[in-house]
């Protein structure tokens, strides 16, 4: 009896993300992932179960990577303002792979609304403790929304923003998080 071949879960996730990035969320199927990975549909299902669970794994992996970057920038027990500054800086410095991954996942989420709950929790944690009744809180909230808006417009291909303009936009956003003069 031959040795059972193990499936590299991260490789399969990379392939799934590549399918969404290249062909759109509608092209993500267990069969398409299996074919691209050179494994059986059963192999993909043994790793992830269903397409929805595959999408959840893609989202969990991205969130874990993002949370790691964020924690390094925010430091221990950050204030709400420091947390939002870390979020803005994390968003500004995504590398190309992460940008493609996030845009792909967001497009995929549009097809699987049950995944939205995790994203809502993630966003709520970023905004936790912010007091929108203060000038500082309103500026921080505006900075957060501006950063997210710029990210989505650029990486979903809705507005061309080159690298120079991207840096300028994020300099303006960071200025919203500075102490008012």
C-alpha positions as a printed NumPy array, in Angstrom:
array([[  0.   ,   0.   ,   0.   ],
       [  1.371,   3.413,  -0.995],
       [  1.941,   6.26 ,   1.355],
       [ -0.985,   8.682,   1.517],
       [ -0.119,  11.938,  -0.201],
       [ -0.554,  14.975,   2.002],
       [ -2.101,  18.136,   0.648],
       [ -0.417,  21.471,   1.296],
       [ -3.322,  23.53 ,   2.624],
       [ -1.556,  26.886,   2.101],
       [ -0.743,  25.976,  -1.502],
       [ -4.412,  25.157,  -2.13 ],
       [ -5.417,  28.485,  -0.564],
       [ -2.89 ,  30.278,  -2.796],
       [ -4.404,  28.569,  -5.824],
       [ -7.961,  29.454,  -4.771],
       [ -6.966,  33.1  ,  -4.302],
       [ -5.265,  33.054,  -7.702],
       [ -8.424,  31.771,  -9.357],
       [-10.49 ,  34.571,  -7.838],
       [ -7.855,  37.202,  -8.673],
       [ -7.506,  36.063, -12.276],
       [-11.021,  34.93 , -13.169],
       [-13.331,  36.499, -10.573],
       [-15.3  ,  35.137,  -7.652],
       [-17.723,  33.248,  -9.899],
       [-14.878,  31.001, -11.089],
       [-14.123,  29.715,  -7.597],
       [-15.362,  26.145,  -7.404],
       [-14.051,  23.042,  -5.678],
       [-13.499,  21.54 ,  -9.146],
       [-11.531,  24.532, -10.439],
       [ -9.313,  24.552,  -7.339],
       [ -8.747,  20.792,  -7.575],
       [ -7.822,  20.974, -11.248],
       [ -5.431,  23.902, -10.755],
       [ -3.838,  22.188,  -7.733],
       [ -3.495,  18.846,  -9.507],
       [ -5.525,  17.021,  -6.867],
       [ -8.98 ,  15.503,  -6.712],
       [-12.154,  17.288,  -5.695],
       [-12.202,  14.929,  -2.74 ],
       [ -8.734,  16.149,  -1.783],
       [ -9.936,  19.75 ,  -1.676],
       [-13.038,  18.706,   0.235],
       [-10.956,  16.723,   2.731],
       [ -9.004,  19.928,   3.49 ],
       [-11.885,  22.401,   3.514],
       [-15.214,  20.589,   3.292],
       [-17.289,  23.008,   1.24 ],
       [-16.677,  26.025,  -0.948],
       [-17.961,  28.211,   1.875],
       [-15.435,  26.664,   4.268],
       [-12.674,  27.236,   1.679],
       [-13.672,  30.903,   1.501],
       [-13.717,  31.074,   5.306],
       [-10.177,  29.613,   5.383],
       [ -9.022,  32.199,   2.828],
       [-10.508,  34.97 ,   4.926],
       [ -9.098,  33.606,   8.202],
       [ -5.605,  33.378,   6.716],
       [ -5.708,  36.949,   5.432],
       [ -7.097,  38.259,   8.727],
       [ -4.38 ,  36.464,  10.713],
       [ -1.653,  37.963,   8.503],
       [ -3.22 ,  41.412,   8.726],
       [ -3.66 ,  41.132,  12.494],
       [  0.025,  40.224,  12.862],
       [  1.131,  43.308,  10.92 ],
       [ -1.361,  45.441,  12.786],
       [ -0.242,  44.204,  16.245],
       [  3.386,  44.939,  15.433],
       [  2.48 ,  48.535,  14.564],
       [ -0.089,  49.117,  17.298],
       [  1.965,  47.712,  20.164],
       [  0.542,  46.379,  23.421],
       [ -2.705,  47.887,  24.732],
       [ -3.012,  50.655,  22.114],
       [ -5.336,  53.616,  22.516],
       [ -8.198,  53.839,  20.004],
       [ -6.257,  56.51 ,  18.113],
       [ -3.057,  54.404,  18.031],
       [ -5.099,  51.404,  16.88 ],
       [ -6.511,  53.42 ,  13.96 ],
       [ -3.064,  54.791,  13.091],
       [ -1.747,  51.202,  12.987],
       [ -4.682,  50.209,  10.775],
       [ -4.014,  53.082,   8.362],
       [ -0.294,  52.242,   8.233],
       [ -1.041,  48.542,   7.696],
       [ -3.4  ,  49.4  ,   4.844],
       [ -0.916,  51.788,   3.23 ],
       [  1.908,  49.234,   3.206],
       [  0.204,  46.155,   1.813],
       [  2.447,  44.455,  -0.689],
       [  1.091,  43.461,  -4.098],
       [  0.319,  39.875,  -3.036],
       [ -1.669,  41.018,  -0.014],
       [ -3.511,  43.614,  -2.097],
       [ -4.557,  41.009,  -4.65 ],
       [ -5.516,  38.603,  -1.87 ],
       [ -7.69 ,  41.112,  -0.034],
       [ -9.409,  42.391,  -3.16 ],
       [-10.101,  38.792,  -4.206],
       [-11.52 ,  37.912,  -0.824],
       [-13.747,  40.964,  -0.79 ],
       [-15.097,  40.075,  -4.219],
       [-15.704,  36.535,  -3.004],
       [-17.536,  37.797,   0.082],
       [-20.092,  39.398,  -2.182],
       [-21.157,  35.874,  -3.137],
       [-21.135,  34.509,   0.414],
       [-22.882,  36.956,   2.74 ],
       [-22.541,  34.584,   5.699],
       [-18.854,  35.534,   5.791],
       [-19.734,  39.183,   6.385],
       [-20.222,  38.613,  10.138],
       [-16.507,  37.942,  10.654],
       [-15.585,  41.083,   8.758],
       [-18.032,  43.134,  10.828],
       [-16.396,  41.875,  14.02 ],
       [-12.941,  42.648,  12.617],
       [-13.914,  46.22 ,  11.681],
       [-15.67 ,  46.787,  15.014],
       [-12.464,  45.802,  16.826],
       [-10.525,  48.4  ,  14.844],
       [-12.982,  51.13 ,  15.863],
       [-13.476,  49.961,  19.458],
       [-13.196,  52.685,  22.079],
       [-13.395,  55.53 ,  19.591],
       [-15.532,  58.405,  20.861],
       [-17.277,  59.992,  17.849],
       [-18.604,  62.769,  20.11 ],
       [-15.143,  64.346,  20.249],
       [-13.207,  66.189,  17.562],
       [-10.38 ,  63.659,  17.926],
       [-12.794,  60.738,  17.558],
       [-14.448,  62.217,  14.48 ],
       [-11.062,  62.864,  12.839],
       [ -9.91 ,  59.328,  13.636],
       [-13.131,  57.847,  12.25 ],
       [-12.742,  59.94 ,   9.097],
       [ -9.125,  58.751,   8.71 ],
       [-10.249,  55.133,   9.07 ],
       [-13.014,  55.503,   6.496],
       [-10.726,  57.374,   4.09 ],
       [ -8.088,  54.652,   4.279],
       [-10.62 ,  51.906,   3.693],
       [-12.233,  53.841,   0.853],
       [ -8.892,  54.463,  -0.866],
       [ -7.976,  50.79 ,  -0.505],
       [-11.225,  49.535,  -1.996],
       [-11.241,  52.04 ,  -4.836],
       [ -7.657,  51.196,  -5.818],
       [ -7.566,  47.449,  -5.398],
       [-11.003,  46.636,  -6.713],
       [ -9.942,  48.511,  -9.839],
       [-12.54 ,  51.259,  -9.463],
       [-10.125,  54.207,  -9.442],
       [ -6.572,  54.225, -10.803],
       [ -4.234,  55.451,  -8.062],
       [ -0.511,  55.281,  -8.792],
       [  2.145,  54.788,  -6.104],
       [  2.939,  58.489,  -5.759],
       [ -0.701,  59.442,  -5.303],
       [ -1.18 ,  56.511,  -2.888],
       [  1.625,  57.816,  -0.656],
       [  0.166,  61.334,  -0.797],
       [ -3.319,  60.113,   0.111],
       [ -1.982,  58.224,   3.116],
       [  0.094,  61.2  ,   4.24 ],
       [ -3.15 ,  63.205,   4.276],
       [ -4.928,  60.417,   6.148],
       [ -2.159,  60.172,   8.762],
       [ -2.429,  63.942,   9.243],
       [ -6.034,  63.439,  10.347],
       [ -4.702,  61.23 ,  13.156],
       [ -2.135,  63.786,  14.317],
       [ -2.929,  66.115,  17.195],
       [ -4.787,  69.153,  15.866],
       [ -2.581,  72.249,  15.877]])
